[in-house]
């Protein structure tokens, strides 16, 4: 049974980043230029009147179907990452099996009959998942925290790591308190040889109109003996990426939100240019763009984030004389098994699907 040893990061602690995100009513972003006051009615007007182009794929998204044995066959000493869709990741690291932001439901919505619907089925069924050492949750939005998924897997999960306040959702859903570790920014939990640190993002939280920012949002540094990886959760671009990179980088792999951006919410999600800058700020080697390819959550075409980040990194690499400064872009098919320290070339699978 995994047990969590909880502690706070004290090395070079920047007091301006500790505690300022706490308020009497919940949590807040601390950047001076932050704003997230987009009114709902104007947005609804845009959804009704604005012309959309390629909001969803016309052809089937390629998915590599997995069975439980495929995961059990991965050598215990091989750190492995599998993208399962949107921001859902299967990560084997330090000999442990973890899921990040697992969303297996048909819709990212509080309702089963309306809301963003999946473009593709998950590569593996929940019933086929092996026992899971831990689940990481970045925040409580429906495309990252899925009640039905949690309910179906909690019996096979040893531990849940969540930002402050998100534990109240899990407790309400009958997850035992002994399984849950709630972290503030810069707090860490140790699970045998695996260290997980919750780090800042610039986002917001809430599952209804009445609980805005009552729970914290976070990214994660996930470090084992052989690999150091970063998962962004959702975030607008901010200086925090540089601070995370300074404290915990460089990273073998960054999984960076690249999708669902728009001019009307530019401080809570990143454009592809900003996502790439965040990767560089973090001191990342390979970059896997996430938060795309599964749900229609914005006004851009479904494939635009992937096409734009591919063009940006290709142009960057063309301008680098030294191969050390080039960036490896990872765009795996959903279900493709990747070894973190032996990453292959991946394909532009989204092309020619519309």
Secondary structure, 3 states (H helix, E strand, C coil): CCCCEEEECCCCCCHHHCCCCEECCEECCCCCCCCCCCCHHHHHHHHHHCCCCCCCCCCCCCECCCCHHHHHCCCCCCCEEEEEECCEEEEEECCEEEEECCCCCCEECCCCCCCEECCCCCCCCHHHCCCEEEEECCCCCCCCCCHHHHHHHHHHEEEEEEECCCHHHHHHCCCCHHHEEEECCCEEEEECCEEEEEECCCCCCCCCCCCCCCCCCCEEEEECCCCEEEECCCCCCCCHHHHHHHHHCCEEEEEEECCCCCHHHCCCCCCHHHHHHHHHHHCEEEEEEECCCCCCCCCCCCCHHHHHHHHHHHHHHHCCCCHHHCCEEECCCECCEEECCCCCCCCCCCCCCC
